[in-house]
């Protein structure tokens, strides 16, 4: 399993998802810092989903899937290497800016799964910083007077006073993104 990010919060989310699905099915998770191919702070479902797709494809490639199948950092499940991409995005609906994420799972055979996280409203002060060009992590850090929240509890963790953190928000989304790969026979045909 290869994750297209070195972010510890995303890694913990994928590890939690794998434990929920089948703790011994996959080999270890490897993480690669890869480009999303979209803006640093994506807006809207289309751009955010594209970033997750790009990260999953790049992770799959880095794991050795497009060259030598057993590249230096390749990690294989019994069914082959799977690339996972997670991308956080924003959208405005009326006066409210919402935060959400997409996860994409890709395998060597071209199977693809995708799922979206729950969305949550951001405070107007944070929204103003975002619309001025800040990334969500930076806007949240500035608002709460912390550093590095996007690599830990994230905006959701700070806004919910720890009732839910970023890995906890992402793990169900990763599980759902893997469903079409776990049940490939049920998902024949176009996946987009």
Helices and strands as residue ranges (DSSP letters): E 2-3, H 8-22, E 30-31, E 42-43, H 45-62, E 82-93, E 96-107, E 112-116, E 120-121, H 124-131, H 136-144, G 149-151, H 154-159, H 166-182, G 184-187
